[in-house]
Every structure is written in structure tokens, then in C-alpha cells.
Amino acid sequence: MLRHTLQRLLLSVPVLFGVLLIGFLLMQVVPTDPATVRAGPSATAEIVAEIRRDLGLDEPIYVQFGIYIWRLLHGDLGVSIINNVPVTQELGATIGPTLELMFASLFWSIPLGIFLGTVAGYWRGSLLDRVVTALSVAGGSVPVFFLGLMLIWFLGFQWQLLPFTGRGGPLWTLEGWQSVALPALTLGGVFIAPVARMTRTALLDVLGAEHVRTARAKGLGETAILLRHGLRNALIPVVTLIGLQIGFLLGGAVVTETVFSWPGVGRLAVGAILSSDFPMAQGTIIVLSLGFILVNLVVDVLYVTLDPRLRAA
């Protein structure tokens, strides 16, 4: 297990380096000049040139990238161009709310998606199966922003059941749960459909396997067959999908945090890009990329837990 985890960690290093390189180059092709943004619209050309020298923007791109990597290795993500605050300080204040939103979204959507897929797969061809399949197709077709706006309109504005803007407090408080409810419903709502479909498909394959027929022939109860021999083996492709979808949820969190004014990394990234705050934008890219890599690492470890045959790989 430890060897498997270390191998996956080593493979993550070049992936992260590639993300850093692509993110850095994307910031270079943006037509806005960071020195001009920091200097302000009334600054003279001499002041802008001096700021460019201070920021190292007069160096070649490869030198700028080398300096950028060297600072990253020392934990220096730079200073925000807009508010002159260290990027690490801003990120530290927004990572917590984003993790709260992700946890609240997955807390209810993963169990519900697996449950619906299990029901549809076990009672294949029934009315329940058709209903779950229809809901899965419909749910997977709804954009995140549309679902969020509908929840705001009905639950937040018309019926005034839940707050729909900002963060009311930490997740362990009542105000925190009330404020995160609508964003979590929005972000988790688009997560249920693919999990339910994959669970149904995987469970149908497993229930038709020979070891399940053998268990039935021995007189094992249907509940034990479904949970011990069926669902556990079916969870391997489901875990794969969940890992990939959690990575995509980070992108969905950007939209959700913007719609609900949630003070997370996604909203910070949108604000940094719109205001041409390049150090802040690069810092948010790093955080979101690390989140995606860590999720995939956890998925790889869960593979080994669910399928012991992979331990020898």
C-alpha cells in the first residue's frame, strides 16, 4: 500500500509541473500588463517601467518562469497586484469555505447517487429503474448555474426558506448549514446523475457474474449478496467516476461560488482573472490543481483497498 501511494505521488510531480507551466504561459498571453494594473491609470510611463523592473517583467519568459518556480519552492506565491496582500493569506482565508462547500455537496450526493443506482440496478426494468434513469439523464443535462438560479428563485426568494448569498458561519453552526444548503444542493445536484448511472451499470455487470450465482445457489440472503458480493465489487468503477467528478466539481465550485457569492477559492479566482491580478490567479490555479491531484491520489489508494489484486501491480 505504501509503495503504491509513493509511486502515485511521484507521478503527480510532472503533472503539477505541467499545470504550473501552462498556467504561467496562459497568464503571459493575456493582453493586460500587470505593471499598468498596479501603477493605476494615471501613472507615467517611467513609473510603469520601474514597476515592471520590480516585478521582473522585463526579463525573458523562461527567466520569469524560473524565478516563479524558485519562489514556489520557498512557499512564496507572490503579492496581490490589486490589494497588495500576500496571495497565501488570501488563499488561506478562502480554502476553508471551499472545502466546506465540497464536503456539504458530497455528504448527501454520493450516498444518494449510489442508493438510486443500486435500486435501479437491482430492480432492472421496473418502474423504479425507469424513473431513476430518467432523473439521471435529466439531472446530468442541467447546467450548474441554471440549477442554482432556480433554487435561489424558489427556495431563497419566493418561499424565503434559506439564505442564498454569502457564508453565514462555520459548517458546525446552524447558520453555517443554512447558508451552505443552497450552494451544496446546487453543486451536489449535478453530481447525483453520473454516480447513479455508473452504479446501475456496474451493479448489473456484477450481479450477472458467476460468483453471485454461486452465492445464490448456496442459499445466501439477497441483502448479503447485494451488499457483500454485488455492491462492493461494483464500487471500483464508481470510485473512478467519483474521483473524476470531484475534480470537475472544483470547476463547478467556481460557478456555484460566483452565483451564491460564496467566499471560496473559485470566487477568488474569478475576481482575480477579471481584475487582471495575475499572482492571485496563478495561486488559485495551483490550489485547484493540487485539489484535483490529491483527489486522484485518494482514488488510486481506494482502488487497492477495494481490489486487493492491485496490490501486486
ABEGO torsion letter per residue (X at the ends): XAAAAAAAAAAAAAAAAAAAAAAAAAAAABABBAAAAAAEAABBAAAAAAAAAAAGAABBAAAAAAAAAAAAAAGBAEBBAAAGBBAAAAAAAAAAAAAAAAAAAAAAAAAAAAAAAAAAAABBGBAAAAAAAAAAAAAAABBAAAAAAAAAAAAAAAAGABBABEBAEBAABAAAAAAAAAAAAAAAAAAAAAAAAAAAAAAAAAAABAAAAAAAAAGBBAAAAAAAAAAAAAAAAAAAAAAAAAAAAAAAAAAAAAAAGBBBAAAAAAAAAAAGBAAAAAAAAAAAAAAAAAAAAAAAAAAAAABAAAAAX
